[in-house]
Amino acid sequence: MTDFPDGFFDRTDPTSDGDFYALPRLVTHIDDGAIAAVGAVYEALGVDGDVLDLMSSWVSHFRAPPRRLTVLGMNAQELAANPMAHERVVHDLNEDPTLPFADDTFDAAVCCVSVDYLVRPIEVFRDVARVVRPGGPFVCTFSNRLFPTKAIRGWLLTSDQQHCELVAEYFRQAGGWDAPSAELRTPLTQPGDPLYAVWAYRATTEEPPLPG
Ligand SMILES: C[S@@+](CC[C@H](N)C(=O)[O-])C[C@H]1O[C@@H](n2cnc3c(N)ncnc32)[C@H](O)[C@@H]1O
């Protein structure tokens, strides 16, 4: 198990995320090729039914809308503009990593280009395991762009490959997940933003989280 060094989860801007995300940003954070790769990996991994999009905004990148989509993020206007969403929740995961949902609420969860902003990722991943039904996937996707003042130091100091290992480690340390998988989902020859996915399925048998 990886021990994270002191300061790993610190950020250049430690002020409230509520301030940083107060104004809506109705933009896309990755290019069209990477967005297509997000939709493709969701489809390939069977993300459908009751779905939670964590750290969401005005667009959720599904090829086809899930049956019921709950979006959770920081900016109410961004979430209100999300055409696929059925339920919208403003919630700061860095202040409170406990999700405001009952156990086993969702068939699947996703988090697109945002996992690098979590200062308590193990707690968040553990709580995602609580709200996703056994056998359901949690799919984290990311590229190589970010808001540098809001990303954790450990992310800024590591490579794309190490980001995949880091997110896989979040799954392992959180517990409640089967062994994670990681893949580059855009072709090496495709110009533009790369898109990585790290995912795991909610364990169907209970195992305690790793200590530490
Ligand atoms: C780069 S944007 C990505 C938005 C969206 N997932 C997408 O694919 O375009 C980062 C998102 O993370 C969300 N976010 C950042 N910090 C957060 C926090 N502490 N708690 C919950 N959501 C957060 C913001 O609301 C913002 O929409």
The ligand as a MOL file (V3000), in Angstrom:
LIG
                    3D

  0  0  0     0  0            999 V3000
M  V30 BEGIN CTAB
M  V30 COUNTS 27 29 0 0 0
M  V30 BEGIN ATOM
M  V30 1 C -12.8230 20.5390 -14.8710 0
M  V30 2 S -14.4780 20.6480 -14.3150 0 CHG=1
M  V30 3 C -15.1610 19.1460 -14.9810 0
M  V30 4 C -16.6470 19.1950 -15.1090 0
M  V30 5 C -17.2780 17.9710 -15.7670 0
M  V30 6 N -17.0880 16.7700 -14.9850 0
M  V30 7 C -16.8040 17.7770 -17.1870 0
M  V30 8 O -16.4970 16.6490 -17.5490 0
M  V30 9 O -16.7820 18.7520 -17.9450 0 CHG=-1
M  V30 10 C -14.3190 20.3300 -12.5940 0
M  V30 11 C -15.6320 20.1660 -11.8910 0
M  V30 12 O -15.3750 19.6420 -10.6000 0
M  V30 13 C -16.3280 20.1480 -9.7150 0
M  V30 14 N -15.7000 20.2440 -8.3980 0
M  V30 15 C -14.5270 20.8390 -8.1120 0
M  V30 16 N -14.2690 20.7920 -6.7910 0
M  V30 17 C -15.3060 20.1380 -6.2330 0
M  V30 18 C -15.6300 19.7990 -4.8910 0
M  V30 19 N -14.8570 20.1680 -3.8900 0
M  V30 20 N -16.7770 19.1100 -4.6710 0
M  V30 21 C -17.5940 18.7610 -5.6930 0
M  V30 22 N -17.3400 19.0770 -6.9830 0
M  V30 23 C -16.2140 19.7610 -7.2400 0
M  V30 24 C -16.7100 21.5320 -10.2190 0
M  V30 25 O -18.0560 21.8010 -9.9780 0
M  V30 26 C -16.3980 21.4560 -11.7040 0
M  V30 27 O -17.5670 21.4220 -12.4690 0
M  V30 END ATOM
M  V30 BEGIN BOND
M  V30 1 1 1 2
M  V30 2 1 2 3
M  V30 3 1 2 10
M  V30 4 1 3 4
M  V30 5 1 4 5
M  V30 6 1 5 6
M  V30 7 1 5 7
M  V30 8 2 7 8
M  V30 9 1 7 9
M  V30 10 1 10 11
M  V30 11 1 11 12
M  V30 12 1 11 26
M  V30 13 1 12 13
M  V30 14 1 13 14
M  V30 15 1 13 24
M  V30 16 1 14 15
M  V30 17 1 14 23
M  V30 18 2 15 16
M  V30 19 1 16 17
M  V30 20 1 17 18
M  V30 21 2 17 23
M  V30 22 1 18 19
M  V30 23 2 18 20
M  V30 24 1 20 21
M  V30 25 2 21 22
M  V30 26 1 22 23
M  V30 27 1 24 25
M  V30 28 1 24 26
M  V30 29 1 26 27
M  V30 END BOND
M  V30 END CTAB
M  END
